[in-house]
Amino acid sequence: MARNHVNRLGELDLVALDGETVVVVEVKCRGRAGRPPAEAVNERKRRKLIQTAALFLKIRRWLDRPARFDVVEVVSPPGVAPVINHIPRAFEAG
């Protein structure tokens, strides 16, 4: 549905549909192993994503659709194939 969507409240990396559910995906990358990239999606970041997604849904008149928030972690050390981890329903809006 959207990639790198920007509105006055922030940016959404990806917005997709899973059936009727709107899926807001935050992508976090690291160049080396260590702390999981999803740890960067802290409480402040989650609030910002929720607000930005609410405006996205309002603009498209999709406030009646179910929505969820996923995180995709990408760890890509130099010279090694990236490791991708999809975390469905990483956090809730409510």
Residue pairs with C-beta under 8 A, 6 or more apart in sequence:
1 15
1 16
1 17
1 22
2 12
2 14
2 15
2 56
3 13
3 14
3 15
4 11
4 12
4 13
5 11
5 12
5 15
5 56
7 52
7 55
7 56
7 59
8 55
9 48
9 51
9 52
9 55
10 48
10 49
10 51
10 52
11 52
12 24
12 25
12 26
12 49
12 52
12 53
12 56
13 25
13 26
13 27
14 23
14 24
14 25
14 27
14 72
15 22
15 23
15 24
15 25
15 53
15 56
16 22
16 23
16 25
17 23
18 68
20 65
20 66
21 65
21 66
21 67
21 68
22 53
22 57
22 62
22 65
22 66
22 67
22 68
23 67
23 68
23 69
23 70
24 49
24 53
24 56
24 67
24 68
24 69
24 70
25 69
25 70
25 71
25 72
26 41
26 45
26 49
26 69
26 70
26 71
26 72
26 90
27 71
27 72
27 74
28 37
28 38
28 40
28 41
28 71
28 72
28 73
28 74
29 37
29 73
29 74
29 75
29 76
30 37
30 73
30 74
30 75
30 76
31 75
31 76
31 77
31 78
32 75
32 77
33 75
33 77
36 73
36 85
37 71
37 73
37 74
37 75
38 71
38 73
38 85
38 87
38 90
41 49
41 71
41 90
41 91
46 69
46 91
49 69
50 69
50 93
53 67
53 69
53 93
54 63
54 93
57 63
57 65
57 67
67 93
68 88
68 89
69 89
69 90
69 91
69 92
69 93
70 86
70 87
70 88
70 89
70 90
71 86
71 87
71 90
71 91
72 84
72 85
72 86
72 87
73 83
73 84
73 85
73 87
74 82
74 83
74 84
75 82
75 83
75 85
76 82
76 83
